[in-house]
Each structure stands twice: as C-alpha cells, then as structure tokens.
Amino acid sequence: MADELLLLHEKPPSRYMIAGWKPQWSDGGEISSGLPRYLIDKVGARKIGEMSNTISMMCYPFQVPGTHDAFRPAATFVEGLPTTGIVRENHFYDAGNGLVIFLGEEPWFRIDLYTQAFFQAVKELGIERTAAVEGYNGPAPPELERSVNCSYSKAEMKQELEGLGVRFSSYGSDRRSGPTIGMALITLAHYNYPEVEMFRLGSMAPMYSFLTANKEPVGISRDHQSFYDIMRRLRTMFKLEIDLGELKQRGEAESAKLQSMLERVSSSNVNAKEIIEKAREDFNHTPYVEPVELTPGLDKALDDILRNAPEQPEEE
C-alpha cells in the first residue's frame, strides 16, 4: 500500500520541509495556502513528486449536496477531450539548499492514509524537521509584530523552539476542539511516528468583528506581515539563505493601510473604537529578534580586542 500512496520523481538532498494546505480550515491571512506558494514562485522550486491517485480518490469527496462545485476536483477539456485527470494537488517541490516545500489540499477522509503518504515522503526524502505553517484570524493590532503560536511532536524540541519567540499552544486543553491539519499531523507523529520531528507555526492575521460601510470585513485577507514573521523564524532554524525584504515591505504597507482604516473607523464609531482599543490592550505576543552570526574572522577580532583591553583602575 505504501508504494501506492506516494510518487517521487526525484530525491534531492533534503533536510527541512515547509508544509501548507489549500483550501483548509486554518488558513487565516492565506498563510497556509499563500506562504508556500510565495516561496515556490520566489525561488523557482521544482516539483519532484506528489501524493498518488489513491489519496485523491480516498481522502476527498466528489461533491457535497447544495454546494455545486465547491468541493469537486478541477477538470479541463480542450475540444471536448479531457486534458487532466481527477487528481488533488498534494505536491512536493525542491527549493534547493536542502529545503522541500509541500503544498497540499486538506483531506476530508482517511487521515490515516494521508498521514502515511505525508510521512513516507518525509522518510524517503531524508527530511530531518518539518514545519507546518497555518493562520487564524483575530483582532491583531496591525502596527505590531504578529503573534506566532507553536505546537510540536517531540518533547526535546521545546528548548530550541523557545528561542524562536513563540507562544506554546494549549489548544483543546480546556474543552473539546478539533485539530487543524497541521495539529493533526503533529499529534499522529507524536503517537505513531516517534522518529519524526514536526512543529506548527500559527500566526494571527488581523481581522476585526465589524464590517465597513460596504459590508466588507476589516482586516488583511493575505497577510504578508505574517508571512514575514514566520519566515524570519524559519530562516534562522533552517539556516535558509533567502531575502525577506519584499515580504517586509508588503507587510508594512498592508499594515499601515489597515491602521489608517482603523483610525478612521474609531473616529466615527464608538463601539468599533472600544473593540479596537480592547484588542490592543489584550494582545499578547512574544517579540522575536533574529540572532546575528559573526563571521569567524570578526568573532576572533572581537575576542582579541576583549583580551587585550587595558584593565580599568579600581575605584577608591
């Protein structure tokens, strides 16, 4: 059965994987669907494999009554002839420098089969650590760094993850709560695949509970600031050489636009002003500062300066 679940056309040297899903429940700010796609396009990542037709047929519905084509797989015809099969997009990409990117579709059925295919790819590609990226909407003050929470599959990972400026999730500890796809895979890894190291970074994308005069939500639908704040952490952990300047600029521009909108809303709507101010008061996040690695030469020069610095006279 394992060989029927996964098709890998290449097995490049790999160490890390960033995984996201489209569409999925935990895709606030289009973080889970948008961030992997952004990276694939930015670095020109090559598709090296996919989950098989068995996954496409077993893990998804053809349709749900009353939803028309919302859940049907994509189909294309040219001059009446089919040009694509009935498949779901669960693809693996080689981004170079040991990084694999996975962009998939959240399964509806047979999480056991989906999990088996996912972790078979982790094993065959030699992935040492996998990061699931997800998002959720909430009243995040746009001018502040995003709040990033974390869950993980192995206890010994916690100490290193603490250095990423994350808040560890206690999701579901006080009431029954269904897991996101990232949380589900981490749970299954913890209990059924103990050799796997996987963690989830979930960012709060700004979205407020009131609408504009045009009945539009007040928030950021695709939150590049969340992309940036997640990637700063992954760049450090995975030792990636990737320029995040574009993400930073997009995130700042979107956040400034939303901040200006919130100020206008606050000036004309007392209830909205109270919601905005309370959200800022209650907002909780752990700031993250990327470590600066010194080159060996500079590190030695600083060490020499400290060693040869004249001793300060003792105060009388």
N, C-alpha and C positions, 0 to 999 in steps of 0.2 A: 504493500500500500504506500510506503514512504516514497518510492520512486514515481508513483502516480500523482503525487501532490506538488512536486516542485520540478521546474525545468530551468537549469542553469546552463547558459551557453558558454560562459567564461567563469573562471575562478581567479580573479586578480588577487595579488597580495592585499589582505584586508585586516584591519584591526578594530575599527569602530563603525557603528551604523546609527544614522539618524532616521527615525521612522515617523510617518504621519499618515493620516487617513482622510479620504474624501468619498462620499459625504459621511459625516459621523456626528454623534451627539455632542461631543466635547470639542467643538470647532469654533468657539468664540473668537472673534477677531480674525477668522480664517487662518489661525495659527497652524493647526494640524494639516490642513489641506494646502495652505499657501506657502508656508516656510520651506517644506521640502521641494515644492515646485520652483520656488525662487532660487534655491541652491542648485537644482538641476540645470536650470537655464543659465545661471551666472557662470558656472564652471564648465558648462558643456558636458555634463555627465552622460555616459553611455549606458544604455540598457543592456544588462548582462543576464537577465533571467526574469522569470515570473512564476507565480503560483499557477498550477495546471488547470485544465478544464474541469477536473474533478472538483476542485474548490469552487469554480464558477457555477457548477451545477448543483452542488450540495449545500453551499453556505448562503445562498441568496434566494429570495422569492422571485418569481417571474413578474407578478404584479400583486397589488393589494386592492381589493374591491373599493371603488369610489375614488381612487387616486389617479386614474387614467394611466399616464406613462411615467409617473414619478419614480417607480421602482423597476421599470423594465430595463434590461440591458440595452446598450446602444446597438443600433443596426444601421447599415449603409448599403445602398444599392446603386448601381450605375447601369442605365439602360435595362433595368429590370433584373439584373443579375447581382446576387449578394457579393459584397466585397470584403466583409468582415464576419468572423464567426461570433457566436453568442458567448462572449467572454467578459469577465470582470477585470478591471485594471488593478492587479496586485504585482507591481513591477519593482525590480531591484536595479539600481544604477551604480556604476563605478564613477566616483567623483575624483579619483586619484589620491595619491598620498595616503593610502590605507583607509580611505573613507568610502563607505557604501551608503546610499540613500534609498530608502524604501518608501514608496507612495502607493497606498492600497485603498481598498474600499471596506468599510466596516462590515463584518459578516453579520447576518441575521440568524443563521442556524449553524449547528455543528461547530461550536467554538473549539472543540477538541481537534477536529481535522484542521481547522485554520491555524491553531496553535502549533500543531505538529509540523505543518508546512513552514511556518514562520521560523521556528527554532531549528528545523532541519537546515534552512538557509544559513542561519547563524553558525551552525556547526560546520557545514561544508565550506563556507567562505572564511572560516577561521576568525570570526568576529569575537573580540575579547569583551566588548562592552557595547550595549545598545541603549540609545536614548530615545524615548517616545516624546514627541512634542505635541502638546494639546493646549487648548484655551477655553476660558469660560468668561462670560460677560458679567460685569459688575460696575458699580459707581467708582471707578478708579480716577482720582484726580489726574487729568492729562499732563499736567506740568511735572509730575513726579515719576521717578523710575517705577516700572511695573513691579507688582508683587508676583513672585515666582514661587510656587509650592512644589514639593518633591515627594515622591514615594519610590521605593527601591526594593529589589528582590533579595538581597543578601545583607545580613546584619553588619558584616565587616566593611561594607561600602559607606556607612554613615559618616565616619570620620572625614573621609575625603570629600564627601558631598557637602559637609558643613562649611567647607571653605568656599563654596560657590555662592554664598549669600542667599540661601533658600529657606523657606519655612516648611517644615516637615508636616505632611498632611495627616490628620486624624479622621479623614473622611469615613463615615459609616460607623464610627465608634459609639455614637450615642443613639443611633436609630438605623433601621434597615435602609440601605441605599445601594442602588445598582451601580456597578463599576463602569467606568469608561472603558474603551477597548484597550487603552494603554494600561490602566489599572488591572484589567482582567488578565492581560498577558504577564504582568509583573506577579500577580497572585499565582498564576499557574506555573510560572518559572520558580517561584519560591517553594511550592509544594511538589511539583512534578519534574522540574528541570533544574536541580540544585547546582549544576555546573554553570548555568547561565547567569551573567551579571547584566541586569537591566534596570533602568530608572526612568522616571517620568518627570518632565519639567512642564508644569501647567501655569500659564500666565493669565492674569486678569486683564481682559481688554475692556477699555472704558465703554460703558453703555448704561444710560440712566433710565429710570422707570417712567419718564414722562415723554410726550411727543411734541414736536414742533407744531406750529400753526397749520402746516401742510400735512399733518398726521405722519410725519416721518420720525423714526427713532433718533434720539440724541446720543450719539456715540461714534465710534470708529469701527466701520464694518470690517476693514482689513487693516490690522494694527501693526504697522511696521516697527513701532517702538517695542512691541512685544517680541517681534522677530529679532530685533537688535539685542534686547536684554537677554533673551535666551541664547543667542549665538555668542554673545560675549562670554558666557559661562562655558559653552561647549568648545569654543576656540581654545580656552585655557585647558580644559580637561582632556580634549582630544589632540591638543597641540597642532591645531589647524593653522595653515597659512592662508588666511582669507581676509580680504579687505571689507570691512563693515561700514565704510564711510557712507555709501549710498543709503544703506538702511538707516543709519543715524540721521541723515538729512531728511529722508522721507518721514521718519518717525517724529522728528522735531516739528516739521511743517504741519503734519496732521494734528499733532497735539496742540500746537499753537492755534490752529483753526477751531478746534473743539473748545479750547479755553476761552476764546473770544466769543463763541456762541453761548457758552455757559454764563459768561458775564452779562451778555445781552438779555438772556432769559431771566437771570437773577434780578435785573433792574426793573423788570416789568411783571414778575410773578412771584409773590411772596412764598407760596407753597413750594415752588421749584427752588427758590433760594434756600429754604430750610433744608430741603433734601440734599442740595449741593454742599452746603456747609457741614451738615452732619456726616456726609460721606467723607469729606476731607478730615474731619475730626476722628472718625472711626477707622480710617485707612491705616493698614498695618503692613509694612514691608521691610525686608532686610536688604539694605544697600549692598551693592557688590562693587568692589574695586579690583580690577584686573591686576594680578601681580606683574611686576616688571622684572624680567630676567636680564641680568647683566651678562655681557659677553665675558669670556674667560680673561681677556686682556684687561678690560675695565675693572673687573672684580679684583684682579691681582693688584692693579694700580691703587685702588681704594684701600686694599689691605695694607699695601706698603705705606701709604700716607698715614694710616692709623698707627702702624707700628713705629714709624719714625717721627711722629708728632712730639714736639717738646713737652715735657712734663710741666703742668701748671704748679706754680708755687702754692704751698698750703697757706690758707688764711690764718693770720694770727688771732 
